[in-house]
């Protein structure tokens, strides 16, 4: 039996300091919360040098578990506020989630699996 996609993981990669703006936009669009991870970029044109030392730009990764219904509006809200054309320099993509444990809305998912 194939698992129905009920949830998606939204991944937004932003310039450092913009995760709060992204989360505010996401909450206003229906997200219940998210997780922020500190990271650094390693792209083709992102490396800068300072006295001959390569400096990688600081990034933040925002992870949001979302229902399929709210995913499009959350992603649009994030990109509108901190997308690649803004100072936030962000991109966003989503991944399907076939199984979830430990959240209160799991009952609908479990009923659909049986």
N, C-alpha and C positions, 0 to 999 in steps of 0.2 A: 504494500500500500504506500502510495506516495504522500509525503507530508505537504500539507497546504501551507503556502507562505502567508503568514498572518502578520509577522513583524519584519522589519528591516533594521539594519544597523547603518545609521548615517555617520559618515566619516568626513569631517571638515578639517583641512590643513590650512593654518593661518599664520600670519606673521605674529611674533610674540607680542602680547599685550592686548590682543583683540578677542580673546576667548570670552570675556565677559559680555562684550557687545554681541557676539555670535549667540551666546546662551540667552541673552535677553530677547533677541529676535526669535530664537527657537521657541522659547516659552510663550511669547506672544502669539505664535503660530500653532500652539498646542502641545509642545513637548513638556513632559513632566520633570525632566532633569537631564543630566548628562555627566560625562567624565572628561576632564581635561588632563592631557599628558604633555609634558614638556619634551621638546625634540629639537633637532637642528637639521637644516636642509643640506642637501648634497647634490644640487642640480648642476646642469651644464654651465649656466651663466651666473650662479649664485655665489661662488667662492670669491671672497675678497682677500686682498693681502694687506698686511700692516707690518711694515719693516721686514718684508720677506716671509712673514708667517701667515699661513692660510687661515682665514677666519670664516667659519661656517655660520650662516644666518640662523638666528634662533627662531624656532617655530613652536606652535601649539597645535595639538591634535585634539579635536572635540569629538567624542563618541556619544551618540544618542540612539537608544533603542526606541523605535517608533512603530506604531501600527502602520499598516500599508495605507490606510485612509488618510492619515495625517502627514505621511512622509513627503508628498510633493509640496505642500504648503510650508513645511518646516525648511526644506532645502531651498525653496525660493526665497524665504525670509532671510536665511543665513547669507545667501549669495548677494541679495539686494544690499545688505548692510556691510558685509566684509568680503565681497567677491574680488576676483582678480583685478578688476578695474578700480578698486578702492585702495586706501592705505593698508587695509587688512590683508590684501593680496591673496585671498583665500580661494580654494577650490573645495568642492564637495562631491561625494559620490555615495552610493548606497550598496549594501550587500544583502542578499536575502538571508533570513534567519528561519530555519526550519524547526528548531526546538528551543524552548525557553523554560527555565526553572527559576523559582524564587521571586516572582513578581505577582502581584495580586490579580492581574487580569489574565492569568494563565487558564482559568476555568473555561473560557470560550475556546481557547486553543485546544485544550484536552478533549472537550466535547466534539470538536471537529475531527480529531484524529480517530475516534472510535467508529 
